[in-house]
Amino acid sequence: MAYALHFAVTVLACWLTAQVLAAATWPGRSPRVAILCWQGVGLALGLSAMGVPIALGLAPYDLPTGSALLALADDLVHDTLPPGLGVLHLAGVGIGFGIGTMLLATTFRSILGTVRAQRRHRELLTLVARDDPAAPGALVLDHPCAAAYCLPGMRPRVVVSAGTLDLLDHAELAAVLAHERAHAQERHDLVLLPFTALCRALPWFGWVRAAHERVALLVELRADDKARQAHAEAPLAGALRRFAAAGNRVTPAGALGLGDRDLDLRVRRLLVAERPPRVLGATVLALTTTLAALPISLFLS
């Protein structure tokens, strides 16, 4: 029973940590560290959601969860279940593994759906996109709306529209291309994937959906930072302003777009230089790493 309590406390700690992270202002100044913190919370939540019913089901063994699972497997093979372990206990173990299977299946479906959408769009790009010296290293779509996005994957593509080329000057376009390349280089699609899966697997938790939205914003802030390092603040801020004013923005399924979210907030952030909170960020990262390590240690013990 004590091990189930440990998992339950970890679920509660995940919820509290998510509330604190969502309300804090420091993640906007240190998005890379904040992304790692959110990943730790997501991992701890998934494992602990599995662990609570499994540990309850294994309570008659009075062993750490990992050891109890091995003991249960051995007893099932030899048909020698211990006294006190009944159908309800086995049902609890089954529910726990069912949650894990649901999370894995949801993640697989998310990956499969994203890969299919990306493959279809790549095939479309081979037919309608073109190279343009005005956007080196990117593909250009002849479309009047503002569009700038990264199509991630093993062969990432950065795409801009003809409307974007007309909208931005040379420095702003260079900053936008650097932003999209940052998405591809740091595989921000993989960063978002676990949170997309959690949203689909646990749709009744509003704070899980809020976590997805928060991480989606953080990956945009991280890409903004990478572009700012290469091209300074003003060109990217100018590009974001123009995208906000343009109104009609296009980002296909499976892609990460420049103008998808919180443009005004991102412009203000770029124009106000704030130092990242290194000590605070390192402290929170250490706490979330410990949070993720707890359920892992219980399953391995």
N, C-alpha and C positions, 0 to 999 in steps of 0.2 A: 504493500500500500504506500510505503514511503516513496518508492520510485515513481509511482503515478503522481504523487503530490509534487515531486520535483518537476516532472513534465508540465503539470498544470500551472505551477508557479512560473515556469519559463514562458508559457503561453501568455500569462498575465503580464510578465515583464516585456514580452514582445509588443503587446498592446500599449503599455505605458511608454515604452521607448519610441514607438511609432508616433504617439501623440506629441511627445517632446520634440522629436525630429521635425514633425510637420509644423509645429508652432515656432520653432527656433529660427532666428535670422542668420546665424552663422553659416548654415549650409550654402547660402547664396554666395558667400565669400570663399568657400572652399568646397566646390561641388564634387571634386574627385574623391575627397575623404568622405563626404556625405553619401556618395553613391556606394562606397564600400560599406559604410554603416548600414545603409538600407539593405544591402545584399546579406549582411550578417543577420539582420532581423528576419528577412524572408526565409533564409535557411533554417534559422532556429524555429520559426513558426511552423514550417512544413514538417520538420522532424518531430517537434513536440506534439503537433496535432495527431501524428501517428502514434507517438509514444504513450499518450494518456490511456487510450483503451487497451493497448498492448500490455502496459505495465499493470493495469487493473486485472486483466485476464491472467497474468502470470503471478499474481500476488501469492497464491498458495506455495510457490517455490521459495519465497522469501530470499531471493537472490537478485543481484543486479540484472537489469533487463537483458543485456547481451548473454550473460551466463544462463539466465532462465530460458531464453529462446533455444539455446543449444540443448538444455536439459529437456525441454518440451519436445524438440525434434527427436531426441534419442528415445524418450518415453513413447512417442507415437510409433516409432519404428518397432519397438519391442512390446507395444501394447501394454504398457505398465504405468498408467497415469497415477500420480500420487493421490492420496485421499484428500478430499476437499476441492479437487479441481473438476468442475462439472461443465455442463453445456454452456452456461452463461459465461464462464471464464474463456472457453474456446471461442465463443461468439465475440468476446471483447478483442481477442487476438485477431480474429478474422476481420473485425471492423477496422482495427488499426492498419492491417495490411491492405484493406480495401481503400482506406484513405490514401495510403502511399501509391497504390495502383492508379487511383483516380488522378492524383497529382502528376504521376508519370505519363498517363494516357493524355491528360489535358496538355501537358508540355509537348508531347509528341504531336498531337493534333495542331497545336499552335505552330510548331516548327514546320509541319507538313503544309499547312495552309499558307504560311509566309513564303516558303520555298516555291510553292506553286504560283503564287501571285508574282513573285520576283521573276520566275522563269518566263511567265507569260509576258511580263513587261519587257524583259530583255529581248524576247523575240520581236515584240513590237518595235523596240528601239532599233533593231537591225534593219527594219523596214522604213522607218520614218525619221530617225535622228540623223544628224550630220555633224561632221567636225567643223569647227570655226576657229580661225586664228585669234578671234577676239576672246575666246574662252579656252585657253590651252589646257589640254588634259580632260576636257569635259565634252559631253555630247549636247547638241542643241536641237530642241524641238521647235518647229515653226508654229508657235501657239501665242496668241496675243496676251494671255493672262500671265501674271507673275508666277514663276515656278523656279525653284532651285532646291534640289533634293539629292540625297545619296541613296542609291540602290545597293544595299550591302550584300555581302556574301563572299564566296571564294574569289570571285572576279567582280569587285565593286565597280560601280559606275557613278560618276557625278553628272547630273543632268541639269541644264538650265533651259529656259524657254527664250524664244526670240523677244517676247515681251520683257523679260528680265534684262536682256542685252540693251534694249531701248531705255529701260528704266534707270539703270545704274551707270555711273562713270567707271573708268578703268580701275581706280583704286578700290572702289566699293565692290566691284565684281571680283577682284582678286581676293578680298577679304571673305566674300561669300564662298568662293571656291575653297579657300582654306578651311572654313567652317565645315563644309560638307566632307572634305577629305579627312578631317578629324573624326567625324562619325565613322568613316570606313576604317581608319587606322586603329581606333580603339574599340571597334566592334560594339558600338552602342546598341545595336539590335540584340546582341546576346545579353547585354545588361538588362534590357527591358523584358526579355523573354520570360524569366521566372515570375515576374510580377503580372504579366499578362496571363500566365497559366494559373497563378493564385486567384486572380480576379474571376476566371472562368470556373475554377474548382470551388471557390468559397464566395459566391456572389452575394450571400446574405450579410457579409461583413463590409459595412461601408468604409471602414478605415483601411481595408485592403485595397479598395478602389482608389481611395485617396492616396495611398502609398504609391500606386502605379502612376497617378497623375504627378505626384511630387518627383518621382524618379525620372519621368519623361521630361519634366522641366529641367532637372539637374543635368541630364545629358546634353540638353541644348546649352545650358550655361557652361558646361565643360568645353563644348565645341566652340562657343564664343571666346573662351579664354585662350584656346589654341590659336584661333584666328587673330586675336588681339596681340598675342606674342609675336606673330609674324608681320602684322600689318597695322598695329596700333589701334586705338579705340575709335577714332573718328570715322574712318571708312566703314567699319562694320555697323556702327551706330547709325550712320547715314543710310546704309542699305536697309537696316531694319525699319527705320522711319519710312522709307519709300515703300517697302513692302506693306507696312501698316496702312499707309494712305492708298495703296493700290486696291485694296479690298479683295478682289477676286484672286484667290491663291489656290494653286493646284498641287496636291501631293498624292500620288497613287498609293494603293494598298501595298504594304511591305516595304515602304520607303521611309526615310527620315528627312523631313522638310525643314528648310530654314524658317519659314513663316508660320509654323504650325501652332505656336502657343506663346502667350505672354510677351508680345513684342514690346509694349510700353515699359514693362518691368525690366526687360533685358536692356533696353536703351538707357534707362536711368542707371542701371548697374554699371554699364560700360563707362558712363560719363562721371561716375563718382568712384574715385580710386580708394579702395579699402584694403588694408592688409589682411591676408587670411589668418584666422585665429589658430595658430599652429598648436599651442598647448591644449586649448579646449578641444580642437579637432582630434588630436592624438589621444586625449583622455576618452572621448566618446567612442573612438574607433576601438580602443582597448576594451571598453565595456561591451560593445556589441560583438567583438571577437570572442570574449568570454561567454557571452550569451549564446552564441552559435556553438561554442565548444562543449557546453554543458550537455545538450541532448546527444551529441556525437559520442561523448565519453560514456554516457549511460548505455548507449547501444553497443559500444565496444567493450564494456567492462564485463 
